[in-house]
Amino acid sequence: MATDLPTQILHALDTASALPLVSSTAFPNVEATVVKGALDSLQSKEMVVYETVDREVAVLTEEGQSIVNDGSHEAKVYEAVCKAVGGLKISELPKLVGANTAKVGQGKAFKEGWIKKDGDKLVKKATSIKDSSRDQLRTIAETHTHPEKEVLADLKKRKLVIMQKRISFKINKGAKFALQVVKEETDLTAEMIASGAWKTQKFKPYNFAALGAHTPSGALHPLNKVRSEFRNIFFEMGFTEMPTNRFVESGFWNFDTLFVPQQHPARDLQDTFYISDPAVADKPRDDETGETLTEYWNNVREVHQEGKFGSLGYRYPWKEDESLRLVLRTHTTAISAAMLHKLAKNPGPARYFSIDRVFRNETVDATHLAEFHQVEGVIADYNLTLGDLIGFMRTFFGKMGVHQLRFKPAYNPYTEPSMEIFGYHEGLGKWVEIGNSGQFRPEMLEAMGLPKDMRVHGWGLSLERPTMIRYKVSNIRELLGHKVDLGFVEANAAVRLDRE
């Protein structure tokens, strides 16, 4: 039927008693997609014009169709009661009509006033009944019309009908309407030119508005686009990128070197992913020589347990086993600690940054994932002050277009003083937290062997938050993970962090 459908449409338009012609009425057994294909072909020749009509129609479920065939649950209950001489025991009803029909139909029959209860029996109350549910469903099935709003809502609630989207078309005659579809040539051939046939041939006009064929290609993820912007800012300011390929760290590098106590809540299973095989690491070694870092190991233990380098420590029995447990790193500051330890061999001014994944045992919701990206930077130099850190933050965030900053005192185990960084978000019209920062504690740095007068500033922020703001994504699960729309990844352009 599809091959001659255009001709059938033209004849239906010609003989229609009234226009527009409705496709669902004229061609009820033809798929809407097939009708649309034929209409598009005719419209391109200006033989017809049409408009699409979307509507929702009620469709019977399997249970609804069974009611049309056999009667409603309440009617079956009423018939069973009528057949029982002297009333029907309630306990016998499921055996006669089925458990589901007894459960659903009994209440409905009571509500309609068809039956009543007499002791432990059901007896007839109405002399005759009208099975309205069956009649309503039969009308929907045969005429495709909807009952009253309240009735339809009740049928949907009882799961007897569901709503489905139906597409139809209102069709009118076009400027070049005719009963025959004239074949249009698509190419001018050498034979046509030689014979002169081109003079009488009808050619299909070029569609200059048609889009070209889509060329599949790779695309950078929005996170990578924003990451590239951050990297350019860091490189512009003289930073060196740290190696971040160690997703698994020991508790020593992830927590102990950063002066995080072994009883800290962050070490609980509720906050950290621990590795089961292997469960523990070797003691820390020098990457170049392979020798165990005994002196550093002992310094970290003493700082925690007894206090050292002017610190009172935490005064608790520090356990080696806890320090050697393997974890998925909870922050990239573990990498920063390793880099600062290497710097202690040849102390001097240095600037490092990293952007990579970290893992937290978080409850996943619209703003939290179990893994995300952390942007981190550290500056090591002599005699740095808190004012230097604030001044650098203003320059750093200014390069992203964030010029209104506020700083709030905070607590971190490994920085003192510490500050939360807030920026004014023009789009939201309010102050939002954009990062955390501080000056690394002396007991952390001197344990590594860094000079007393060397100070290190550190700060960090997530990569996801600025990306969500720039690309107007409200749910982080639509940005990272299995729910990401590949079309969203491909269609979004690059961004400039210093521009809205």
Secondary structure as GFF3:
##gff-version 3
##sequence-region A 1 500
A	DSSP	alpha_helix	5	15	.	.	.	ID=ss1
A	DSSP	beta_strand	21	22	.	.	.	ID=ss2
A	DSSP	alpha_helix	23	26	.	.	.	ID=ss3
A	DSSP	alpha_helix	32	44	.	.	.	ID=ss4
A	DSSP	beta_strand	48	60	.	.	.	ID=ss5
A	DSSP	alpha_helix	62	70	.	.	.	ID=ss6
A	DSSP	alpha_helix	73	83	.	.	.	ID=ss7
A	DSSP	beta_strand	88	89	.	.	.	ID=ss8
A	DSSP	three_ten_helix	90	92	.	.	.	ID=ss9
A	DSSP	alpha_helix	93	97	.	.	.	ID=ss10
A	DSSP	alpha_helix	99	112	.	.	.	ID=ss11
A	DSSP	beta_strand	115	118	.	.	.	ID=ss12
A	DSSP	beta_strand	121	124	.	.	.	ID=ss13
A	DSSP	alpha_helix	132	143	.	.	.	ID=ss14
A	DSSP	alpha_helix	149	157	.	.	.	ID=ss15
A	DSSP	beta_strand	161	173	.	.	.	ID=ss16
A	DSSP	alpha_helix	190	195	.	.	.	ID=ss17
A	DSSP	three_ten_helix	197	199	.	.	.	ID=ss18
A	DSSP	alpha_helix	222	236	.	.	.	ID=ss19
A	DSSP	beta_strand	240	241	.	.	.	ID=ss20
A	DSSP	beta_strand	248	250	.	.	.	ID=ss21
A	DSSP	alpha_helix	251	254	.	.	.	ID=ss22
A	DSSP	three_ten_helix	256	258	.	.	.	ID=ss23
A	DSSP	three_ten_helix	265	267	.	.	.	ID=ss24
A	DSSP	alpha_helix	294	305	.	.	.	ID=ss25
A	DSSP	alpha_helix	320	323	.	.	.	ID=ss26
A	DSSP	beta_strand	326	328	.	.	.	ID=ss27
A	DSSP	alpha_helix	333	343	.	.	.	ID=ss28
A	DSSP	beta_strand	350	359	.	.	.	ID=ss29
A	DSSP	beta_strand	371	382	.	.	.	ID=ss30
A	DSSP	alpha_helix	386	398	.	.	.	ID=ss31
A	DSSP	beta_strand	405	412	.	.	.	ID=ss32
A	DSSP	beta_strand	415	425	.	.	.	ID=ss33
A	DSSP	beta_strand	430	440	.	.	.	ID=ss34
A	DSSP	alpha_helix	442	448	.	.	.	ID=ss35
A	DSSP	beta_strand	454	462	.	.	.	ID=ss36
A	DSSP	alpha_helix	464	471	.	.	.	ID=ss37
A	DSSP	three_ten_helix	476	478	.	.	.	ID=ss38
A	DSSP	alpha_helix	486	491	.	.	.	ID=ss39
###
